[in-house]
């Protein structure tokens, strides 16, 4: 059957993730810095197994039956306690468990975006958020960053210009701490200035926070939501990095009215977040297992970040620069402007057996071509050094062509 004539107009705005496509190329002999994969080698599998058995034995059919769209009450109550340690004050009615934070992004896009609406993001930003916004035919405007994060003066200039054009600016999407893909953390002064600007121009702010749990240096990680006094921040986070990706569980914190709309949208997508996953996460939080695991991976990831920074300084040719992330999972590399990293990828994989994510897809207009994102959390230390050396050789060859 030929389905071309059956596809919706919206399908024309769907695009396969470059990362997912990249992973198809990666064979066993390729060192991959591509996917944003956590290191699961130190998972406390014994404790996870005990919790899973306990949930089945003690919650029984309750954990295996359909549940409320609004989520498992016990998990939400535990999340209230968990987030309070990071300065976020919320009650359980302001929390919606989701199937990872990716679903939270999809729900926000579904509820708030009409075709032609303007969404402002950092430039560059998380490519799967761009994917979600494009499906709803948003006009996405990127704002530059520096070492202190989103540049607030440029943000204000952008908002003024858009307003003068009569554009409908729906929200700003930001990853303030250990940003994906750059690893940059927005300074506290900038975070406060961002909220002041949002208040002045009546902007909603979508705060995505997957990475602040493992920072390696004494940086302020206060969430925007903790500073929010007007209810304009919609906060989302995930268990993918602090339990495991396979649990597919995240959550949203927002004012009650926003949560209600997101829950209505969620009903038509998947009815509810898996009940079994929610009860397992609840027990892992309640027993302190999540907190212990965060401490372990924070140390592990610091060692790996330091190894990659050292390897970059040892092997990279002149003209290549990179960020020094204070935490998270990624380093953002900039190569000389004559290199298009999407074109160089084939050489890197086929000849040098090393993979990365080309930077183009992280830009709203896909108009910058000389960046790449490297993941340091998944490969081993030996793979980091060997892989960066291979990558440096690929860049050197490409420069000399």
N, C-alpha and C positions, 0 to 999 in steps of 0.2 A: 504494500500500500504506500502511495506517495503522500506524505503528510504535509508537504510544503504549503499547500493551499489551506491547510487546517490550522496552522500555527497562528496564535494570537499576535496582535501587533506588539504586545508587551514582550513576547519571546524574542523579538528582534533586538531588544535591549539587554538580553542575557548574554553573558560571555563566560566561557570556562575560565576558572582561576589559573593564572600562569603558574602558580605553585603546584596545583594539582596536575597540570599538564607536565610540568618539569619532573615531578616524581615518577612519571611513566618512563622517562629516559634513564633514570638512575639505576644502574645495575650494581651487582655486588662489588665490583672492582672500582666503583666511583665513590670518592669521598664527598658526601653531600653537606653543604652548608645551607641547603635550600629551605626545607620545611621548617616551620616553627615548632619543632618537636622538643618536648621536655626529656630530660634524662630520667628514665624510669628504673635505672639499675639499683637505686636505693629505696624503692618503695617498700614499706613495711608490710610485705605480703601476708605474713602470718597474722598480723593484727587486722588487715583488711578481710582476710578469710574468716577470722573469728567474728567480726562485725557482721559480715554477710550471713553467716550461719545464725547469729543471734537474731538478726532482723527477720529471717524466715521463721525461726522457731518461736519468737516472742510476739511479732506483729502478725505473722501468719497471713491469712487472707486479706487483712487490712492493707498489707504492703503489696499485694498482688492484684487487688481489685482496681477498677476505675476509681479515679479520685477527683477532687474539685479542681477546676481550672485555676483557682486562686492559690492552690498549693497546699502542702501538708503543714498543718498548724505547728507541729512540734519543730520542724525545720525552720519555719519562719521565726518562731520565738528564739531559737538558738542563734539564728542570724542576727537578730536584734542585739544579742549579747556580743557576738563576734564583731560586728561593725562598730559597736560603742567603743571598743578598744582603739579604733582608728578615728574616733571623733565624730562618727555619724550617729545622730540621734533619730531614730525612727520607731514607729510601732509596727506590729506585724501586718496591719491592714495596708501599709504602704509598700509591701514587698510582694513581688511576683516571681516565683521560681520559673525558669525558662530552660529550654533545651540548649544549654550553652549560652554564652553571651551573644553568639551569632544570631540566635533566634530573637534575642532582645533587640538587636539592630534591625532585623527584618520587621518586627512588630512596630517599632517606632516609625520606620519608613512607611509601612502600610497605613498607619493611623494618621500620620501628619503630612505626607507629601502628596500634592497634586501635581500633574504635569506642568512644568515651567517654574515651579517653586524653586527658590534659591536655598541651597544648603552650603554653609561655609565650613571648610575643614582646614586643618594644617596642611602645609605643602612641603614634603610629601605626607601621606597618611596611610592608614590600614587599607589594603587593597580590597578586602572582602566587604568593608563598609561601602567603598565606592561602588562595588558590584550591586549591593543591595539598593543603594540610592538611585542608581541608573535605571534599574528595572521600573521604578516609578517615575521615570523621565524627569528627574530633578536636574536643575542647572547647578552644577557643583563648582564653587569658587574656592580656590586654594589661597591661603595666606602664608607668607614666608615665616620661617623660624630662624633663630640664631641659637647660640649656646645656652641661652636662658629660656628657650621654648618659643611659643607663639609670640610674634612681635605685635604688641597691643596697639602701637601707633598705626601700623599698617592695617590691622584689623579695623580700627575705627575709620580710617580713610576708606576702606572697602565698604563698610556698612553705610557710610555717608553717600558714597557714589551710587550704591545699589538703591538706596532709598530715593535719591534724586532721580533715578531712572524709573521709579515706580515699581521696582521689583518687590516681590513678596519673599522676604527672608524668613524662612521657617525656623531654622535652628543652626547652632554651631555644634559640630561634632569634634571632640578633642580627646586625646589620650595624654593627660598632663604629666604622668609619671612614667619614666622609662618608655618613651613613646615608640610605637611600632610604625615605621621601620628604623628610626634614627637612634633610639635609645636615649634621647635627650629628655631631661626632666625640667619642666617649667618651674621657674623660681617662685617662691611663695609670694613675693611682691607682684609678680605677673599674674598669679592666680587671683589675688585680691583685685588687681586692676581689671582683670577679665570680668569678674562678677560685677564690679562697678559699671563697666561699660555695658554689660548685659542688662543691668537695671536701667541705665540711662536710655537705652534703645529698645527696651522691652523684648529681649531675645531669650529664647529657651536654649539651654545648654545641655548637650548630651555628653556625659562624662563616662568614658570607657576605661575601666581600671583592672586590667588583668595582671599587671606586673609589679605593683608597688609592694607586694608581700616579700619580694626578695631583692632588696637593695644592698649594695656592697660597701657603701660609704655613708657617712653621717649626713644625708640629705633630708630635707623636710618633705614628707610624703603626704601631708594633710590633704585629704580629698577636697575637691571643690564643694562636694555635697556637705561636708562638715562646716564649710564657711557660708553656705547658702542660707540666707535669712528670709528669702522671698518665695521659696518653693519653685524656682525656675530651673533647677538642675535635675535632670533625669540621670540617675547613676546606675551603671551596670558593671557587674563583675562575674567571675567564673570560678568553678572548681577545677577546670581542666588543668591548671598549672599547679594547684595546691592539693589535689587528690590524684586525679589522672584524667586524661582526655576522654577515655572510654566511658566515663560516667555520664558524659553529655549533660552537664548541669551548670546553670548559671542563675543569676537573679537580677532583678531590677528593683531600685528604690526610687519612689517618686511620690508626689502628692496623690491623695486618694483618687481624685478625678482622673488623673493620667493613668494610674494603675487599672482603674475600672475599664477604660477604653482599650488598654493593651490586653486585658483579660478577654474582652469581647472579641478582639481580633484573633487572639490565640485559640478560642473555641473552634473557629473555622479552619485552623491549621492542623492542630493535633489534639484537641480536646483538653489535654493537660500534660504537664511534665511527668515522666515516668515515676510512679509512686515508689517503686522499689529503690530507684536511685536516690530519691529524696530521703527515705528512711535511712539508707546507708550513710548518706552525707550527714544526716542529723546525728547519728551515733558516733561517727568519726569526729565531728565537732565537739559533741558533748563529752567525749572521753579524752579530749586534748590531743588526739592523734594527729589532727591537721596541724596544730601549732608545732608539735615536735617535728613533723615532716618539713614544714617550712624552714625551721632552723637548720635542718640537715641540707636541704637543697640550696639554701642561701650560701652556705660555705662551699658546696660543690661547684655552684655556678660562678662564684667569685674566682676560684682557682682556674676555671675554664676561660672566663673572660680575660683574666690576666695573661693566660697562655696565648690567647689569640692576639691580644695587643702586643705581646712580646714578639710573636711570630710575624705580625705585620711590620713591626719596626725592623726586624732582622732582614726580611726577604723582599719587601715591596720596592719596586724601582722608584726613582725620583719622579715627582709629579703626582703621586698617589697620596691621598689623605683619608682620614677616617675619624669617626666620632669615638669618644671615650665614655661609654654609657655607665651611669652610676648604678645600674641594675638591669633587670629584665633579661632578654634573650638574644639581642641583636646588636651588631655593629654595622654602621652605614659607611660604605666606602665610596669615595669619589675618585675617579680616574681622569686622566687628561681628556679634554673636551673632544678630541678627535676620535675617541673610542665610543662606539655604541655597544653597550654591554649586552644588549639583546642579540646583536650580531656576533659577538665574541663567544657567546655561550656554547655554540656547537663545537668550536675549537677547544674550549676548556673541557667539555665533557668527553669528546671523542679522542683527543690526543693526550690531554693531561689528566683525564679521569678525576675531575673536580667539578662540582656544581654549586651554583649560587642562584639567587633570584635577581634578575635584571631590574633596575630601579624604575624604568619607565612606567610600569603598571601602578606604582604608588602615587603618581601625580594625577590630579583630576583631569588635566588636559593631555596626559601622556606625552608631554613636550620636552622632557629632560631625559637624556639618554646615557649619561656618563656616571651613573651610580649603580651600586649593587648592594643587596642586603645579605649579610652573613650571619648565620645562626651559630652560636658557640655552645649551646647547652647540650645538644645531642651527641656530637662527635666526641670521641675520646681525646685525651691530651695528645697522644701520638698522632692521631688523625688531624688534629688542629694544626700541628706544626707541619706535617707532611702536606696537608691540603692547602695551607697558605703558601707554602713553597711552590707547589704545582700551579696555584693560581697566579703567583707572581711571575712564573715562567710564561704562562699563557699571555699575561698582559704585556710582558716584554716582547714576546714574539709578535703580538698584534700591533704594538707600537712601531716595530721595525719593518712591518710590511710595506 
